[in-house]
């Protein structure tokens, strides 16, 4: 309490009581005649420096808040800080508010106090370089009685500066991170998150990675930062939005639009298209569009689409020949686990081509005794590039084919067990079959940041590539993929998949295929058979490419 106010209180009725021990003198002060307050003073043990105690009067609240705001608006941070209960913290914060937030010309309009809370409006000017902007918002402060002095002071907290500020945070005005980008497709057509919601997450990631590498300029923002100066994501005022720099991607607008349309009516699905001759990603889409980027980062058991990789391994090892007889019994036990085909079918005296086209599980698992535990892992990595560190230009999950044994190894041959893929990796598998060599998928040219693409240690044997293309062609014309690929022209092939998931009534539907120089793959979780639910998605994308 200020001296002028203290005299009014002291003028009240007082009684002095001397303790029996003589250790202290206490002044008991009642309300003054004018009713200015109901506080009282308590003297120290030596009877000096009496400190005001008790509830604050409305006048004390108004005066303390007014003096603090007056000092702050006058630019006298030290004086304003001295009128708080934490002078050191307030001094530092008020100085930073002017220096780091670039705030000047402060004007406050106190509102009607509610007991000890005082709301106030803030009008300020932010200056950064040659840019100026008006800034207004509402805040509040609380007046408390200082425990030592008894004075009415402002309780210091970061929220006094701005209501969104928390402990350890501060306000800063400066460049808003990396410059915005204008992402364009391979032909220069702009791609925005508003028109292509499926690309929102990817576009944000591209800005973070490449914004500073374009010819754009960052915007200027007043924002909240943490104790280390890191942006918390809360922007308080935008002075300028910045100029976007153009970033060319490998996406193809017609293919992208087809991918989005193909899954628009599905509650959950994802699809990716790549260009086999180059590895360029032509399209990616997810449903829901604002959800997780399953297309590039999903991790699902791929089911029988994995048989493309397994078939390549069996062909390479001489354990299968397309036109020769190959076992496809109803059941086959491996690793103490009894495997069976869909509806327990069997193909008596059939060829490997027929088993592949009909997606016979036992035709593949029956070869498990002839394999090493790491045989499939090596084939997937060394020939198809699965599990290598792909440098696509954005965040991706590049597949996983772990070394397994016994029943789990047998299950991995048909895309179950520990095998994990997504539409990107499975589109790449079809692209590798089409081109005969793994070409790492990418979304942004490596010339922009000198990335080094992943390279498969081994190239597929020409005969194996020819055989695989024929197997996938047979599947697309007379096998499980025939309905989805009906009427297709050109050079094409496909493979279906239905991955069982524990606790899920319906399997995840998969489909991977290529047609001329476009390869695509899709997953539709918890829907049913791949040819029926994922096949039409891929077909629409292939037709647009």
Rosetta blueprint (number, residue, H / E / L):
1 X L
2 X L
3 X H
4 X H
5 X H
6 X H
7 X H
8 X H
9 X H
10 X H
11 X L
12 X L
13 X L
14 X E
15 X E
16 X E
17 X E
18 X E
19 X L
20 X L
21 X L
22 X L
23 X L
24 X L
25 X E
26 X E
27 X E
28 X E
29 X E
30 X L
31 X L
32 X L
33 X L
34 X L
35 X L
36 X L
37 X L
38 X L
39 X L
40 X E
41 X E
42 X E
43 X L
44 X L
45 X L
46 X L
47 X L
48 X L
49 X L
50 X L
51 X E
52 X E
53 X E
54 X L
55 X L
56 X L
57 X L
58 X H
59 X H
60 X H
61 X H
62 X H
63 X H
64 X H
65 X H
66 X H
67 X H
68 X H
69 X H
70 X H
71 X H
72 X H
73 X H
74 X L
75 X L
76 X L
77 X H
78 X H
79 X H
80 X H
81 X H
82 X H
83 X L
84 X E
85 X L
86 X L
87 X H
88 X H
89 X H
90 X H
91 X H
92 X H
93 X H
94 X H
95 X H
96 X H
97 X H
98 X H
99 X H
100 X L
101 X L
102 X L
103 X E
104 X E
105 X E
106 X E
107 X E
108 X E
109 X E
110 X E
111 X L
112 X L
113 X L
114 X E
115 X L
116 X L
117 X E
118 X E
119 X E
120 X E
121 X E
122 X E
123 X E
124 X E
125 X E
126 X E
127 X E
128 X E
129 X L
130 X L
131 X E
132 X E
133 X E
134 X E
135 X E
136 X E
137 X E
138 X E
139 X E
140 X E
141 X E
142 X E
143 X E
144 X E
145 X E
146 X L
147 X L
148 X L
149 X L
150 X L
151 X L
152 X E
153 X E
154 X E
155 X L
156 X L
157 X L
158 X H
159 X H
160 X H
161 X L
162 X L
163 X L
164 X L
165 X L
166 X L
167 X L
168 X L
169 X L
170 X E
171 X E
172 X E
173 X E
174 X E
175 X E
176 X L
177 X L
178 X L
179 X L
180 X L
181 X E
182 X E
183 X E
184 X E
185 X L
186 X L
187 X L
188 X L
189 X L
190 X E
191 X L
192 X L
193 X L
194 X L
195 X L
196 X L
197 X H
198 X H
199 X H
200 X H
201 X H
202 X H
203 X H
204 X H
205 X H
206 X H
207 X H
208 X H
209 X H
210 X H
211 X H
212 X H
213 X H
214 X L
215 X L
216 X L
217 X E
218 X L
219 X L
220 X E
221 X E
222 X E
223 X E
224 X E
225 X E
226 X L
227 X L
228 X L
229 X L
230 X L
231 X E
232 X E
233 X E
234 X E
235 X E
236 X E
237 X E
238 X E
239 X E
240 X E
241 X L
242 X L
243 X E
244 X L
245 X E
246 X E
247 X E
248 X E
249 X L
250 X L
251 X L
252 X L
253 X H
254 X H
255 X H
256 X H
257 X H
258 X H
259 X H
260 X H
261 X H
262 X H
263 X H
264 X L
265 X L
266 X L
267 X L
268 X L
269 X E
270 X E
271 X E
272 X E
273 X E
274 X E
275 X L
276 X L
277 X L
278 X L
279 X L
280 X E
281 X E
282 X E
283 X E
284 X E
285 X E
286 X E
287 X E
288 X L
289 X L
290 X L
291 X L
292 X L
293 X L
294 X H
295 X H
296 X H
297 X H
298 X L
299 X L
300 X E
301 X L
302 X L
303 X H
304 X H
305 X H
306 X H
307 X H
308 X H
309 X H
310 X H
311 X H
312 X H
313 X H
314 X H
315 X H
316 X H
317 X L
318 X L
319 X L
320 X L
321 X L
322 X L
323 X L
324 X L
325 X E
326 X L
327 X L
328 X L
329 X L
330 X L
331 X E
332 X E
333 X E
334 X E
335 X L
336 X L
337 X E
338 X E
339 X E
340 X E
341 X L
342 X H
343 X H
344 X H
345 X L
346 X L
347 X L
348 X L
349 X L
350 X L
351 X E
352 X H
353 X H
354 X H
355 X H
356 X H
357 X H
358 X H
359 X L
360 X L
361 X H
362 X H
363 X H
364 X H
365 X H
366 X L
367 X L
368 X H
369 X H
370 X H
371 X L
372 X L
373 X L
374 X L
375 X H
376 X H
377 X H
378 X H
379 X H
380 X H
381 X H
382 X H
383 X L
384 X L
385 X L
386 X L
387 X L
388 X L
389 X L
390 X L
391 X L
392 X L
393 X L
394 X L
395 X L
396 X L
397 X L
398 X L
399 X L
400 X E
401 X L
402 X L
403 X L
404 X L
405 X L
406 X H
407 X H
408 X H
409 X H
410 X H
411 X H
412 X H
413 X L
414 X L
415 X L
416 X L
417 X L
418 X L
419 X L
420 X E
421 X E
422 X L
423 X H
424 X H
425 X H
426 X H
427 X H
428 X H
429 X H
430 X H
431 X H
432 X H
433 X H
434 X H
435 X H
436 X L
437 X L
438 X L
439 X L
440 X L
441 X L
442 X E
443 X L
444 X L
445 X L
446 X H
447 X H
448 X H
449 X L
450 X L
451 X L
452 X L
453 X L
454 X L
455 X L
456 X L
457 X L
458 X L
459 X L
460 X L
461 X L
462 X H
463 X H
464 X H
465 X H
466 X H
467 X H
468 X H
469 X H
470 X H
471 X H
472 X H
473 X H
474 X H
475 X H
476 X H
477 X H
478 X H
479 X L
480 X L
481 X L
482 X H
483 X H
484 X H
485 X H
486 X L
487 X L
488 X L
489 X L
490 X L
491 X L
492 X E
493 X E
494 X E
495 X E
496 X E
497 X E
498 X E
499 X E
500 X L
501 X L
502 X L
503 X L
504 X L
505 X L
506 X L
507 X L
508 X E
509 X E
510 X E
511 X E
512 X E
513 X E
514 X E
515 X E
516 X L
517 X L
518 X E
519 X E
520 X E
521 X E
522 X E
523 X E
524 X E
525 X L
526 X L
527 X L
528 X L
529 X L
530 X H
531 X H
532 X H
533 X H
534 X L
535 X H
536 X H
537 X H
538 X H
539 X H
540 X H
541 X H
542 X H
543 X H
544 X H
545 X L
